[in-house]
Amino acid sequence: MVTFAAALLAVLLCVPDAAARQIPTVGTDQTFDVATWNIEWFGFTGGPTNDELQIAHVVDVMRNAGIDLWAVQEIADQSDFDRLLDSLGTPFEGHLATESSQQRIGFIYNSDIVKPRSVRHILTSFDADFATRPPLQLEADVTIADSTKRITFITVHMKCCGDASDYEKRLAAAGRLKNHIDFGALFDDPVIVLGDFNDELDRSIAGGRDTPYRAFLNDASAYRFATKPLDEGNLSTYCSNSTCSFGSTLDHILVTNELFADIESGSTGRMDALTGAIPGYVSNTSDHLPVYTRIRYGISTDIESHPLVQRNGFRVEVFPNPAVDELVVRLTAGEHCTADCYGAGARVVVYDATGRQVLTAHMGIADHELKLPLATLPAGTYFLHVTGSLGDEGTTRPFVVRR
């Protein structure tokens, strides 16, 4: 028997309306387009109360936006997620978190472009730091035209809110995530982290505190927030009013250096047109706007032109790693570097996992090796950042102190 609700959903999904015609297409056929979207309590009355209308609007957005991969958060009903995929039809496919609280994270993608190799939860031992929503990691081969790259995607939904304990969870989760990328199998792989980070990048929503993502921001040679311009422009992605002119920039896309040159300049944005295209969007669809960016292969000739350890003309080595009382920092000239690469020397700064500066030193032009004393540092993960005198962005190397 066909229920009234099912019949209504069929009508809503099959009959184009004015909203669908106004939803902007932000992706292109020549680029790989990714987005993150917190779809407020999708499938549960804790958010929008009309499930059928919410599903219909989400289908309209995903069909019209031209996005190749969506990272989604706050999926509260498995059956509604399945209905969403069925309604989207070919070539859309998806994966939903299995180890999570009711607000689940997941991926929806164009299977003609994204060919998954593996999908798994990561950092499950630290799920309390991630508000019982451990990150979901998707490794896939991504093809644009005739070019294919293997990219790892991680979606997160960090702990919400502005209490001190909430902030500490976000700070700890950020450190766990960075260590996972820096020290694991992903060290040399292109990675894109998308999700609801539940905090801003210039300061924290927890009043008077620094952003919990400072460690990523300080490691500018290895990580870049594509969404930083949104944060700098005070463009809200979490909406405190119906037009999203007030709120916070909580939704972000973070990429590793292997993709720096492939991010199309000026392509990152928020789909603010949805508040006009879908009447009552904030109340009937989501209190977050989708955030997107575009990747275009071939902007640079080869991803190896941006290797982690030779971005500024010299190569940085740190040893022993793990270290106990002393760390040796060695600079050697790169393949295309002469002694001029060192300029008047190099500045060495050590940050802890929270992004706090704990040591500084200077290496003179003749000092190709420096010994840093570590006796005053507690056990943990640290990041050594070396900047030459040529004004480059520097090179970062992680290391561990043991006691």
Contacts in CASP RR format, 6 or more apart in sequence:
PFRMAT RR
TARGET T0000
AUTHOR 0000-0000-0000
METHOD contacts of the structure
MODEL  1
MVTFAAALLAVLLCVPDAAARQIPTVGTDQTFDVATWNIEWFGFTGGPTN
DELQIAHVVDVMRNAGIDLWAVQEIADQSDFDRLLDSLGTPFEGHLATES
SQQRIGFIYNSDIVKPRSVRHILTSFDADFATRPPLQLEADVTIADSTKR
ITFITVHMKCCGDASDYEKRLAAAGRLKNHIDFGALFDDPVIVLGDFNDE
LDRSIAGGRDTPYRAFLNDASAYRFATKPLDEGNLSTYCSNSTCSFGSTL
DHILVTNELFADIESGSTGRMDALTGAIPGYVSNTSDHLPVYTRIRYGIS
TDIESHPLVQRNGFRVEVFPNPAVDELVVRLTAGEHCTADCYGAGARVVV
YDATGRQVLTAHMGIADHELKLPLATLPAGTYFLHVTGSLGDEGTTRPFV
VRR
5 52 0 8 1.000
8 52 0 8 1.000
9 52 0 8 1.000
9 55 0 8 1.000
9 56 0 8 1.000
9 83 0 8 1.000
9 87 0 8 1.000
12 52 0 8 1.000
12 53 0 8 1.000
12 55 0 8 1.000
12 56 0 8 1.000
13 55 0 8 1.000
13 56 0 8 1.000
13 59 0 8 1.000
13 87 0 8 1.000
17 60 0 8 1.000
19 57 0 8 1.000
19 60 0 8 1.000
19 277 0 8 1.000
19 278 0 8 1.000
19 279 0 8 1.000
20 60 0 8 1.000
20 63 0 8 1.000
20 64 0 8 1.000
22 273 0 8 1.000
22 276 0 8 1.000
22 277 0 8 1.000
23 60 0 8 1.000
23 61 0 8 1.000
23 64 0 8 1.000
23 65 0 8 1.000
23 273 0 8 1.000
23 274 0 8 1.000
23 277 0 8 1.000
23 278 0 8 1.000
24 64 0 8 1.000
24 65 0 8 1.000
24 271 0 8 1.000
24 273 0 8 1.000
24 277 0 8 1.000
25 64 0 8 1.000
25 65 0 8 1.000
25 66 0 8 1.000
26 33 0 8 1.000
26 35 0 8 1.000
26 65 0 8 1.000
26 66 0 8 1.000
26 67 0 8 1.000
26 269 0 8 1.000
26 271 0 8 1.000
26 292 0 8 1.000
27 33 0 8 1.000
27 65 0 8 1.000
27 66 0 8 1.000
27 67 0 8 1.000
27 68 0 8 1.000
27 292 0 8 1.000
27 294 0 8 1.000
28 66 0 8 1.000
28 294 0 8 1.000
30 144 0 8 1.000
30 145 0 8 1.000
30 296 0 8 1.000
31 144 0 8 1.000
31 264 0 8 1.000
31 267 0 8 1.000
31 294 0 8 1.000
31 295 0 8 1.000
31 296 0 8 1.000
32 68 0 8 1.000
32 69 0 8 1.000
32 113 0 8 1.000
32 142 0 8 1.000
32 144 0 8 1.000
32 294 0 8 1.000
32 295 0 8 1.000
32 296 0 8 1.000
32 297 0 8 1.000
33 66 0 8 1.000
33 67 0 8 1.000
33 68 0 8 1.000
33 69 0 8 1.000
33 292 0 8 1.000
33 293 0 8 1.000
33 294 0 8 1.000
33 295 0 8 1.000
34 67 0 8 1.000
34 68 0 8 1.000
34 69 0 8 1.000
34 70 0 8 1.000
34 71 0 8 1.000
34 153 0 8 1.000
34 192 0 8 1.000
34 194 0 8 1.000
34 253 0 8 1.000
34 292 0 8 1.000
34 293 0 8 1.000
34 295 0 8 1.000
35 65 0 8 1.000
35 67 0 8 1.000
35 69 0 8 1.000
35 70 0 8 1.000
35 71 0 8 1.000
35 194 0 8 1.000
35 271 0 8 1.000
35 290 0 8 1.000
35 291 0 8 1.000
35 292 0 8 1.000
35 293 0 8 1.000
36 70 0 8 1.000
36 71 0 8 1.000
36 72 0 8 1.000
36 73 0 8 1.000
36 155 0 8 1.000
36 194 0 8 1.000
36 195 0 8 1.000
36 196 0 8 1.000
36 251 0 8 1.000
36 252 0 8 1.000
36 253 0 8 1.000
36 290 0 8 1.000
36 291 0 8 1.000
36 292 0 8 1.000
37 70 0 8 1.000
37 71 0 8 1.000
37 72 0 8 1.000
37 73 0 8 1.000
37 251 0 8 1.000
37 286 0 8 1.000
37 288 0 8 1.000
37 289 0 8 1.000
37 290 0 8 1.000
37 291 0 8 1.000
38 72 0 8 1.000
38 73 0 8 1.000
38 74 0 8 1.000
38 157 0 8 1.000
38 195 0 8 1.000
38 196 0 8 1.000
38 238 0 8 1.000
38 251 0 8 1.000
38 286 0 8 1.000
38 287 0 8 1.000
38 288 0 8 1.000
39 54 0 8 1.000
39 58 0 8 1.000
39 72 0 8 1.000
39 73 0 8 1.000
39 74 0 8 1.000
39 75 0 8 1.000
39 285 0 8 1.000
39 286 0 8 1.000
39 288 0 8 1.000
40 47 0 8 1.000
40 48 0 8 1.000
40 74 0 8 1.000
40 285 0 8 1.000
40 286 0 8 1.000
40 287 0 8 1.000
40 288 0 8 1.000
41 47 0 8 1.000
41 48 0 8 1.000
41 74 0 8 1.000
41 76 0 8 1.000
41 103 0 8 1.000
42 54 0 8 1.000
42 58 0 8 1.000
42 72 0 8 1.000
42 74 0 8 1.000
42 75 0 8 1.000
42 76 0 8 1.000
42 77 0 8 1.000
42 80 0 8 1.000
42 81 0 8 1.000
42 84 0 8 1.000
43 51 0 8 1.000
43 54 0 8 1.000
43 55 0 8 1.000
43 75 0 8 1.000
43 76 0 8 1.000
43 77 0 8 1.000
43 80 0 8 1.000
44 76 0 8 1.000
44 77 0 8 1.000
44 102 0 8 1.000
45 51 0 8 1.000
46 76 0 8 1.000
48 54 0 8 1.000
48 283 0 8 1.000
48 284 0 8 1.000
48 285 0 8 1.000
48 286 0 8 1.000
50 284 0 8 1.000
51 77 0 8 1.000
51 80 0 8 1.000
53 284 0 8 1.000
53 285 0 8 1.000
54 284 0 8 1.000
54 285 0 8 1.000
54 286 0 8 1.000
55 80 0 8 1.000
55 83 0 8 1.000
55 84 0 8 1.000
55 87 0 8 1.000
57 278 0 8 1.000
57 281 0 8 1.000
57 284 0 8 1.000
57 285 0 8 1.000
58 84 0 8 1.000
58 285 0 8 1.000
59 84 0 8 1.000
59 87 0 8 1.000
59 88 0 8 1.000
60 278 0 8 1.000
61 271 0 8 1.000
61 274 0 8 1.000
61 278 0 8 1.000
61 285 0 8 1.000
61 290 0 8 1.000
62 70 0 8 1.000
62 84 0 8 1.000
62 88 0 8 1.000
62 92 0 8 1.000
62 108 0 8 1.000
63 88 0 8 1.000
65 271 0 8 1.000
65 290 0 8 1.000
65 292 0 8 1.000
67 290 0 8 1.000
67 292 0 8 1.000
68 109 0 8 1.000
68 110 0 8 1.000
68 113 0 8 1.000
68 114 0 8 1.000
68 142 0 8 1.000
69 107 0 8 1.000
69 108 0 8 1.000
69 109 0 8 1.000
69 110 0 8 1.000
69 113 0 8 1.000
69 114 0 8 1.000
69 142 0 8 1.000
69 153 0 8 1.000
70 107 0 8 1.000
70 108 0 8 1.000
70 109 0 8 1.000
70 290 0 8 1.000
71 105 0 8 1.000
71 106 0 8 1.000
71 107 0 8 1.000
71 153 0 8 1.000
71 155 0 8 1.000
71 194 0 8 1.000
71 195 0 8 1.000
72 105 0 8 1.000
72 106 0 8 1.000
72 107 0 8 1.000
72 108 0 8 1.000
72 155 0 8 1.000
73 103 0 8 1.000
73 104 0 8 1.000
73 105 0 8 1.000
73 106 0 8 1.000
73 155 0 8 1.000
73 157 0 8 1.000
73 195 0 8 1.000
73 196 0 8 1.000
74 103 0 8 1.000
74 104 0 8 1.000
74 157 0 8 1.000
74 196 0 8 1.000
75 81 0 8 1.000
75 96 0 8 1.000
75 97 0 8 1.000
75 103 0 8 1.000
75 104 0 8 1.000
75 105 0 8 1.000
75 106 0 8 1.000
76 102 0 8 1.000
76 103 0 8 1.000
76 104 0 8 1.000
78 96 0 8 1.000
78 104 0 8 1.000
81 96 0 8 1.000
81 104 0 8 1.000
84 108 0 8 1.000
85 92 0 8 1.000
85 93 0 8 1.000
85 94 0 8 1.000
85 108 0 8 1.000
88 108 0 8 1.000
90 111 0 8 1.000
91 110 0 8 1.000
91 111 0 8 1.000
91 112 0 8 1.000
92 108 0 8 1.000
92 109 0 8 1.000
92 110 0 8 1.000
92 111 0 8 1.000
93 108 0 8 1.000
93 109 0 8 1.000
93 111 0 8 1.000
94 106 0 8 1.000
94 107 0 8 1.000
94 108 0 8 1.000
94 109 0 8 1.000
95 106 0 8 1.000
95 107 0 8 1.000
95 116 0 8 1.000
95 119 0 8 1.000
95 136 0 8 1.000
95 138 0 8 1.000
96 104 0 8 1.000
96 105 0 8 1.000
96 106 0 8 1.000
97 104 0 8 1.000
97 105 0 8 1.000
97 106 0 8 1.000
97 121 0 8 1.000
97 133 0 8 1.000
97 134 0 8 1.000
97 136 0 8 1.000
98 121 0 8 1.000
99 121 0 8 1.000
99 124 0 8 1.000
99 127 0 8 1.000
99 134 0 8 1.000
100 132 0 8 1.000
100 133 0 8 1.000
100 134 0 8 1.000
101 131 0 8 1.000
101 132 0 8 1.000
101 133 0 8 1.000
103 133 0 8 1.000
103 157 0 8 1.000
104 133 0 8 1.000
105 133 0 8 1.000
105 135 0 8 1.000
105 136 0 8 1.000
105 155 0 8 1.000
105 156 0 8 1.000
105 157 0 8 1.000
105 195 0 8 1.000
106 136 0 8 1.000
106 155 0 8 1.000
107 119 0 8 1.000
107 136 0 8 1.000
107 138 0 8 1.000
107 153 0 8 1.000
107 155 0 8 1.000
109 116 0 8 1.000
109 140 0 8 1.000
113 142 0 8 1.000
113 143 0 8 1.000
113 144 0 8 1.000
114 140 0 8 1.000
114 141 0 8 1.000
114 142 0 8 1.000
115 140 0 8 1.000
115 141 0 8 1.000
115 142 0 8 1.000
115 143 0 8 1.000
116 138 0 8 1.000
116 139 0 8 1.000
116 140 0 8 1.000
117 139 0 8 1.000
117 140 0 8 1.000
117 141 0 8 1.000
117 150 0 8 1.000
118 137 0 8 1.000
118 138 0 8 1.000
118 139 0 8 1.000
119 136 0 8 1.000
119 137 0 8 1.000
119 138 0 8 1.000
119 139 0 8 1.000
120 136 0 8 1.000
120 137 0 8 1.000
121 134 0 8 1.000
121 135 0 8 1.000
121 136 0 8 1.000
121 137 0 8 1.000
122 134 0 8 1.000
122 135 0 8 1.000
122 136 0 8 1.000
122 137 0 8 1.000
122 154 0 8 1.000
122 180 0 8 1.000
123 129 0 8 1.000
123 130 0 8 1.000
123 134 0 8 1.000
123 135 0 8 1.000
123 173 0 8 1.000
123 176 0 8 1.000
123 177 0 8 1.000
123 180 0 8 1.000
124 134 0 8 1.000
126 134 0 8 1.000
126 172 0 8 1.000
126 173 0 8 1.000
126 176 0 8 1.000
127 133 0 8 1.000
127 134 0 8 1.000
128 169 0 8 1.000
129 159 0 8 1.000
129 169 0 8 1.000
129 172 0 8 1.000
129 173 0 8 1.000
129 176 0 8 1.000
130 156 0 8 1.000
130 157 0 8 1.000
130 158 0 8 1.000
130 159 0 8 1.000
130 169 0 8 1.000
130 173 0 8 1.000
130 176 0 8 1.000
131 157 0 8 1.000
131 158 0 8 1.000
131 159 0 8 1.000
131 160 0 8 1.000
131 169 0 8 1.000
133 156 0 8 1.000
133 157 0 8 1.000
135 154 0 8 1.000
135 155 0 8 1.000
135 156 0 8 1.000
135 177 0 8 1.000
136 154 0 8 1.000
136 155 0 8 1.000
137 152 0 8 1.000
137 153 0 8 1.000
137 154 0 8 1.000
138 152 0 8 1.000
138 153 0 8 1.000
138 154 0 8 1.000
138 155 0 8 1.000
139 150 0 8 1.000
139 151 0 8 1.000
139 152 0 8 1.000
139 153 0 8 1.000
140 150 0 8 1.000
140 151 0 8 1.000
140 152 0 8 1.000
140 153 0 8 1.000
141 148 0 8 1.000
141 149 0 8 1.000
141 150 0 8 1.000
142 148 0 8 1.000
142 149 0 8 1.000
142 150 0 8 1.000
142 151 0 8 1.000
144 295 0 8 1.000
144 296 0 8 1.000
144 297 0 8 1.000
145 297 0 8 1.000
147 297 0 8 1.000
147 298 0 8 1.000
149 190 0 8 1.000
149 297 0 8 1.000
149 303 0 8 1.000
150 189 0 8 1.000
150 190 0 8 1.000
151 189 0 8 1.000
151 190 0 8 1.000
151 191 0 8 1.000
151 192 0 8 1.000
151 259 0 8 1.000
152 186 0 8 1.000
152 189 0 8 1.000
152 190 0 8 1.000
152 191 0 8 1.000
152 192 0 8 1.000
153 191 0 8 1.000
153 192 0 8 1.000
153 193 0 8 1.000
153 194 0 8 1.000
154 177 0 8 1.000
154 191 0 8 1.000
154 192 0 8 1.000
154 193 0 8 1.000
154 194 0 8 1.000
155 193 0 8 1.000
155 194 0 8 1.000
155 195 0 8 1.000
156 173 0 8 1.000
156 177 0 8 1.000
156 193 0 8 1.000
156 194 0 8 1.000
156 195 0 8 1.000
156 196 0 8 1.000
156 197 0 8 1.000
157 195 0 8 1.000
157 196 0 8 1.000
157 198 0 8 1.000
158 169 0 8 1.000
158 170 0 8 1.000
158 173 0 8 1.000
158 174 0 8 1.000
158 196 0 8 1.000
158 197 0 8 1.000
158 198 0 8 1.000
158 199 0 8 1.000
159 166 0 8 1.000
159 169 0 8 1.000
159 170 0 8 1.000
159 173 0 8 1.000
159 198 0 8 1.000
160 166 0 8 1.000
160 198 0 8 1.000
161 198 0 8 1.000
161 205 0 8 1.000
162 204 0 8 1.000
162 205 0 8 1.000
162 206 0 8 1.000
162 207 0 8 1.000
163 206 0 8 1.000
164 206 0 8 1.000
166 206 0 8 1.000
167 199 0 8 1.000
167 204 0 8 1.000
167 206 0 8 1.000
167 209 0 8 1.000
167 212 0 8 1.000
170 197 0 8 1.000
170 198 0 8 1.000
170 199 0 8 1.000
170 212 0 8 1.000
171 212 0 8 1.000
171 354 0 8 1.000
173 212 0 8 1.000
174 212 0 8 1.000
174 213 0 8 1.000
174 215 0 8 1.000
174 216 0 8 1.000
175 215 0 8 1.000
175 353 0 8 1.000
175 354 0 8 1.000
175 381 0 8 1.000
177 193 0 8 1.000
178 215 0 8 1.000
178 216 0 8 1.000
178 219 0 8 1.000
178 223 0 8 1.000
178 353 0 8 1.000
179 353 0 8 1.000
179 381 0 8 1.000
179 398 0 8 1.000
180 186 0 8 1.000
181 187 0 8 1.000
181 191 0 8 1.000
181 256 0 8 1.000
182 222 0 8 1.000
182 398 0 8 1.000
183 381 0 8 1.000
183 398 0 8 1.000
186 256 0 8 1.000
187 308 0 8 1.000
188 258 0 8 1.000
188 308 0 8 1.000
189 256 0 8 1.000
189 258 0 8 1.000
190 255 0 8 1.000
190 256 0 8 1.000
190 258 0 8 1.000
190 259 0 8 1.000
190 303 0 8 1.000
191 255 0 8 1.000
191 256 0 8 1.000
191 258 0 8 1.000
191 259 0 8 1.000
192 253 0 8 1.000
192 254 0 8 1.000
192 255 0 8 1.000
192 256 0 8 1.000
192 259 0 8 1.000
193 252 0 8 1.000
193 253 0 8 1.000
193 254 0 8 1.000
193 255 0 8 1.000
194 252 0 8 1.000
194 253 0 8 1.000
194 254 0 8 1.000
195 251 0 8 1.000
195 252 0 8 1.000
195 253 0 8 1.000
196 250 0 8 1.000
196 251 0 8 1.000
196 288 0 8 1.000
197 213 0 8 1.000
197 250 0 8 1.000
197 251 0 8 1.000
197 252 0 8 1.000
198 205 0 8 1.000
198 250 0 8 1.000
199 205 0 8 1.000
199 206 0 8 1.000
199 211 0 8 1.000
199 212 0 8 1.000
199 213 0 8 1.000
199 250 0 8 1.000
200 211 0 8 1.000
200 231 0 8 1.000
200 248 0 8 1.000
200 249 0 8 1.000
200 250 0 8 1.000
201 211 0 8 1.000
201 213 0 8 1.000
201 217 0 8 1.000
201 225 0 8 1.000
201 227 0 8 1.000
201 228 0 8 1.000
201 231 0 8 1.000
201 249 0 8 1.000
201 252 0 8 1.000
202 211 0 8 1.000
202 231 0 8 1.000
202 232 0 8 1.000
203 209 0 8 1.000
203 210 0 8 1.000
203 211 0 8 1.000
204 210 0 8 1.000
204 211 0 8 1.000
204 212 0 8 1.000
205 248 0 8 1.000
205 250 0 8 1.000
211 217 0 8 1.000
212 354 0 8 1.000
213 225 0 8 1.000
214 354 0 8 1.000
214 355 0 8 1.000
214 356 0 8 1.000
215 351 0 8 1.000
215 353 0 8 1.000
215 354 0 8 1.000
215 355 0 8 1.000
215 383 0 8 1.000
216 223 0 8 1.000
216 225 0 8 1.000
216 254 0 8 1.000
217 223 0 8 1.000
217 225 0 8 1.000
218 351 0 8 1.000
218 355 0 8 1.000
218 383 0 8 1.000
218 385 0 8 1.000
218 396 0 8 1.000
219 383 0 8 1.000
219 385 0 8 1.000
219 396 0 8 1.000
220 393 0 8 1.000
220 394 0 8 1.000
220 396 0 8 1.000
221 257 0 8 1.000
221 308 0 8 1.000
221 311 0 8 1.000
221 312 0 8 1.000
221 385 0 8 1.000
221 393 0 8 1.000
221 394 0 8 1.000
221 395 0 8 1.000
221 396 0 8 1.000
222 256 0 8 1.000
222 257 0 8 1.000
222 308 0 8 1.000
222 396 0 8 1.000
223 254 0 8 1.000
223 255 0 8 1.000
223 256 0 8 1.000
223 257 0 8 1.000
224 254 0 8 1.000
224 255 0 8 1.000
224 257 0 8 1.000
224 260 0 8 1.000
224 263 0 8 1.000
225 231 0 8 1.000
225 252 0 8 1.000
225 253 0 8 1.000
225 254 0 8 1.000
226 252 0 8 1.000
226 253 0 8 1.000
226 254 0 8 1.000
226 255 0 8 1.000
226 263 0 8 1.000
226 268 0 8 1.000
226 293 0 8 1.000
227 237 0 8 1.000
227 249 0 8 1.000
227 251 0 8 1.000
227 252 0 8 1.000
227 253 0 8 1.000
227 254 0 8 1.000
227 268 0 8 1.000
227 269 0 8 1.000
227 291 0 8 1.000
227 293 0 8 1.000
229 266 0 8 1.000
229 268 0 8 1.000
230 237 0 8 1.000
230 249 0 8 1.000
230 268 0 8 1.000
230 269 0 8 1.000
230 270 0 8 1.000
230 291 0 8 1.000
231 249 0 8 1.000
231 252 0 8 1.000
234 249 0 8 1.000
235 249 0 8 1.000
235 269 0 8 1.000
235 270 0 8 1.000
235 272 0 8 1.000
236 244 0 8 1.000
236 245 0 8 1.000
236 246 0 8 1.000
236 247 0 8 1.000
236 248 0 8 1.000
236 249 0 8 1.000
236 270 0 8 1.000
236 289 0 8 1.000
237 244 0 8 1.000
237 248 0 8 1.000
237 249 0 8 1.000
237 250 0 8 1.000
237 251 0 8 1.000
237 270 0 8 1.000
237 288 0 8 1.000
237 289 0 8 1.000
237 291 0 8 1.000
238 247 0 8 1.000
238 248 0 8 1.000
238 249 0 8 1.000
238 250 0 8 1.000
238 251 0 8 1.000
238 287 0 8 1.000
238 288 0 8 1.000
239 246 0 8 1.000
239 247 0 8 1.000
239 275 0 8 1.000
239 282 0 8 1.000
239 287 0 8 1.000
239 288 0 8 1.000
239 289 0 8 1.000
240 246 0 8 1.000
240 247 0 8 1.000
240 248 0 8 1.000
241 247 0 8 1.000
241 282 0 8 1.000
242 275 0 8 1.000
242 280 0 8 1.000
242 281 0 8 1.000
242 282 0 8 1.000
242 283 0 8 1.000
243 275 0 8 1.000
243 276 0 8 1.000
244 270 0 8 1.000
244 272 0 8 1.000
244 275 0 8 1.000
244 282 0 8 1.000
244 289 0 8 1.000
250 288 0 8 1.000
251 270 0 8 1.000
251 288 0 8 1.000
251 289 0 8 1.000
251 290 0 8 1.000
251 291 0 8 1.000
252 291 0 8 1.000
253 268 0 8 1.000
253 291 0 8 1.000
253 292 0 8 1.000
253 293 0 8 1.000
255 263 0 8 1.000
257 306 0 8 1.000
257 308 0 8 1.000
257 311 0 8 1.000
258 303 0 8 1.000
258 306 0 8 1.000
259 295 0 8 1.000
259 303 0 8 1.000
260 306 0 8 1.000
261 298 0 8 1.000
261 299 0 8 1.000
261 300 0 8 1.000
261 303 0 8 1.000
261 305 0 8 1.000
261 306 0 8 1.000
262 295 0 8 1.000
262 296 0 8 1.000
262 297 0 8 1.000
262 298 0 8 1.000
262 299 0 8 1.000
262 300 0 8 1.000
262 303 0 8 1.000
263 293 0 8 1.000
263 294 0 8 1.000
263 295 0 8 1.000
264 293 0 8 1.000
264 294 0 8 1.000
264 295 0 8 1.000
264 296 0 8 1.000
264 299 0 8 1.000
267 292 0 8 1.000
267 293 0 8 1.000
267 294 0 8 1.000
268 291 0 8 1.000
268 292 0 8 1.000
268 293 0 8 1.000
268 294 0 8 1.000
269 291 0 8 1.000
269 292 0 8 1.000
269 293 0 8 1.000
270 289 0 8 1.000
270 290 0 8 1.000
270 291 0 8 1.000
270 292 0 8 1.000
271 289 0 8 1.000
271 290 0 8 1.000
271 291 0 8 1.000
271 292 0 8 1.000
272 289 0 8 1.000
274 281 0 8 1.000
274 285 0 8 1.000
274 289 0 8 1.000
274 290 0 8 1.000
275 281 0 8 1.000
275 282 0 8 1.000
275 289 0 8 1.000
278 284 0 8 1.000
278 285 0 8 1.000
300 306 0 8 1.000
308 395 0 8 1.000
309 315 0 8 1.000
309 316 0 8 1.000
309 317 0 8 1.000
309 395 0 8 1.000
309 397 0 8 1.000
310 334 0 8 1.000
310 335 0 8 1.000
310 395 0 8 1.000
311 392 0 8 1.000
311 393 0 8 1.000
311 394 0 8 1.000
311 395 0 8 1.000
312 341 0 8 1.000
312 386 0 8 1.000
312 387 0 8 1.000
312 388 0 8 1.000
312 390 0 8 1.000
312 392 0 8 1.000
312 393 0 8 1.000
312 394 0 8 1.000
312 395 0 8 1.000
313 333 0 8 1.000
313 334 0 8 1.000
313 336 0 8 1.000
313 337 0 8 1.000
313 341 0 8 1.000
313 392 0 8 1.000
314 331 0 8 1.000
314 332 0 8 1.000
314 333 0 8 1.000
314 334 0 8 1.000
314 337 0 8 1.000
314 341 0 8 1.000
314 342 0 8 1.000
314 346 0 8 1.000
314 388 0 8 1.000
314 395 0 8 1.000
315 331 0 8 1.000
315 332 0 8 1.000
315 333 0 8 1.000
315 334 0 8 1.000
316 329 0 8 1.000
316 330 0 8 1.000
316 331 0 8 1.000
316 384 0 8 1.000
316 386 0 8 1.000
316 395 0 8 1.000
316 397 0 8 1.000
317 329 0 8 1.000
317 330 0 8 1.000
317 332 0 8 1.000
317 397 0 8 1.000
318 327 0 8 1.000
318 328 0 8 1.000
318 329 0 8 1.000
318 330 0 8 1.000
318 384 0 8 1.000
318 397 0 8 1.000
318 399 0 8 1.000
319 327 0 8 1.000
319 328 0 8 1.000
319 330 0 8 1.000
320 327 0 8 1.000
320 328 0 8 1.000
321 327 0 8 1.000
321 399 0 8 1.000
321 400 0 8 1.000
322 399 0 8 1.000
322 400 0 8 1.000
322 401 0 8 1.000
322 402 0 8 1.000
323 374 0 8 1.000
323 399 0 8 1.000
323 400 0 8 1.000
323 401 0 8 1.000
323 402 0 8 1.000
324 374 0 8 1.000
324 401 0 8 1.000
324 402 0 8 1.000
324 403 0 8 1.000
325 373 0 8 1.000
325 374 0 8 1.000
325 375 0 8 1.000
326 371 0 8 1.000
326 372 0 8 1.000
326 373 0 8 1.000
326 374 0 8 1.000
327 371 0 8 1.000
327 372 0 8 1.000
327 374 0 8 1.000
327 384 0 8 1.000
327 399 0 8 1.000
328 369 0 8 1.000
328 370 0 8 1.000
328 371 0 8 1.000
328 372 0 8 1.000
329 348 0 8 1.000
329 363 0 8 1.000
329 369 0 8 1.000
329 370 0 8 1.000
329 371 0 8 1.000
329 372 0 8 1.000
329 384 0 8 1.000
329 386 0 8 1.000
330 368 0 8 1.000
330 369 0 8 1.000
330 370 0 8 1.000
331 342 0 8 1.000
331 346 0 8 1.000
331 363 0 8 1.000
331 368 0 8 1.000
331 369 0 8 1.000
331 386 0 8 1.000
332 368 0 8 1.000
333 339 0 8 1.000
333 341 0 8 1.000
334 341 0 8 1.000
339 365 0 8 1.000
341 388 0 8 1.000
341 390 0 8 1.000
342 363 0 8 1.000
342 364 0 8 1.000
342 365 0 8 1.000
342 388 0 8 1.000
342 389 0 8 1.000
343 365 0 8 1.000
343 388 0 8 1.000
343 389 0 8 1.000
343 390 0 8 1.000
344 364 0 8 1.000
344 365 0 8 1.000
344 389 0 8 1.000
345 362 0 8 1.000
345 363 0 8 1.000
345 364 0 8 1.000
345 365 0 8 1.000
345 367 0 8 1.000
345 388 0 8 1.000
345 389 0 8 1.000
346 362 0 8 1.000
346 363 0 8 1.000
346 364 0 8 1.000
346 386 0 8 1.000
346 387 0 8 1.000
346 388 0 8 1.000
346 389 0 8 1.000
347 360 0 8 1.000
347 361 0 8 1.000
347 362 0 8 1.000
347 363 0 8 1.000
347 386 0 8 1.000
347 387 0 8 1.000
347 388 0 8 1.000
348 359 0 8 1.000
348 360 0 8 1.000
348 361 0 8 1.000
348 362 0 8 1.000
348 363 0 8 1.000
348 370 0 8 1.000
348 372 0 8 1.000
348 384 0 8 1.000
348 385 0 8 1.000
348 386 0 8 1.000
349 357 0 8 1.000
349 359 0 8 1.000
349 360 0 8 1.000
349 384 0 8 1.000
349 385 0 8 1.000
349 387 0 8 1.000
350 357 0 8 1.000
350 358 0 8 1.000
350 359 0 8 1.000
350 360 0 8 1.000
350 372 0 8 1.000
350 377 0 8 1.000
350 382 0 8 1.000
350 383 0 8 1.000
350 384 0 8 1.000
350 385 0 8 1.000
351 357 0 8 1.000
351 358 0 8 1.000
351 382 0 8 1.000
351 383 0 8 1.000
351 385 0 8 1.000
352 358 0 8 1.000
352 377 0 8 1.000
352 380 0 8 1.000
352 381 0 8 1.000
352 382 0 8 1.000
352 383 0 8 1.000
353 380 0 8 1.000
353 381 0 8 1.000
353 382 0 8 1.000
353 383 0 8 1.000
355 383 0 8 1.000
358 377 0 8 1.000
358 382 0 8 1.000
359 372 0 8 1.000
359 377 0 8 1.000
361 370 0 8 1.000
361 372 0 8 1.000
363 370 0 8 1.000
363 386 0 8 1.000
372 384 0 8 1.000
374 401 0 8 1.000
377 401 0 8 1.000
378 401 0 8 1.000
378 403 0 8 1.000
379 401 0 8 1.000
379 402 0 8 1.000
379 403 0 8 1.000
380 400 0 8 1.000
380 401 0 8 1.000
380 402 0 8 1.000
381 398 0 8 1.000
381 399 0 8 1.000
381 400 0 8 1.000
382 398 0 8 1.000
382 399 0 8 1.000
382 400 0 8 1.000
382 401 0 8 1.000
383 396 0 8 1.000
383 397 0 8 1.000
383 398 0 8 1.000
383 399 0 8 1.000
384 396 0 8 1.000
384 397 0 8 1.000
384 398 0 8 1.000
384 399 0 8 1.000
385 394 0 8 1.000
385 395 0 8 1.000
385 396 0 8 1.000
386 394 0 8 1.000
386 395 0 8 1.000
386 396 0 8 1.000
386 397 0 8 1.000
387 393 0 8 1.000
387 394 0 8 1.000
387 395 0 8 1.000
388 394 0 8 1.000
END
